[in-house]
């Protein structure tokens, strides 16, 4: 019974890791596409931050504090971390696929 439970938990763990990897890659792809779109529109980082701040403040006034606060500004290191995550995620996804 313990071996079957362990094997089932391992299988679920592998599936969850695969889904997490896929979601991270989707998120990074969406971020990249959004960055491209914003650049094509000619919106600078400062302008984008002002637009978001204005939006969140309007939500805040409409919903009495229920709106999420503006996100912190990203640093260059975050971009490097994302690149490293994508590389490790791609390597990990091939490992997960080979384990199945």
N, C-alpha and C positions, 0 to 999 in steps of 0.2 A: 504494500500500500504506500509506504514512504517513497519507494522508488518511482511509482507511477505519479505521485504527487509532485515529486521533484522534477520528473521529466515534463509534466504538464506545465509547471512553473517556468522551466527553462524555455519551453516552446513559446509561452506567452511573453516571456521576457524578450526573446528574439524578435517576435512580431512587434512589440512595443518599441524596441530600439529601431527597427526598420521604419516604423511610422514616424518616430521622432526625427530620424535622419531625413526622411522625405519632407516633413513639414519645415525643417530648418532650411533645406535647399529651396523649397518653394518661397519661404520668407526672404531669403537672400536674393532670389530671382525677382521677386516683386519689388524689393528695395532698389535693385539695380534698374528695373524698368521705370520705377517712379522717378529715380534720379535722372534718367534719360529724358523723360517727359518734362520734368521741371526745367532741365537745361534747355530743351527745345523751346519752351515757353519764355525763356529769358528771365526766369525768376532766380534771384540770388538767394543765398542762404539766409541773409538778414531779412529779405522780403518774405521768404517762406516762414521764418520764425514769427514775424509780425502778423502774417495772415493767420497762423495757427493760434497765436496768443489772442488775437481778436475773436476768433471763432470760439475758443474755450471760454473766454470771458462772457460772450453772448449766451453760451449754454449755461454758464454758471448763474447768470442773472435770470434766466428762464426757469431753471430747475433748482434754485436755492442750494447751491453747493454740491449737486449730484454729478456735475461734470468732472471728468478726469483733469488733473493738472497738466499743463503743457509738458511735453517730454523734454528732458535735458538735451542740451546740444551735444552732438556726437563729436568725438575727438578723432584725430587721425589714427590713433591706436585702435579704436573700435573697428575701423575699416580693415586694419591689418588683421585683427582677431577674426573678423568675418571671413576674410580670405583663407585664413588658416583653418577655420571651422569647416568651410566648404571643401577644402582639400581633404581634411580628415574625414568629413562626412562621406565624400565620394569614395575614399579608400575603405571606410567602414561599411558602406553599402555593398561593396563587392565582397567583403568578408562575410557579411550577414547572408548574402545570396549564396555563397559557397558553403555555408554551414547548413543550409536547408536540405 
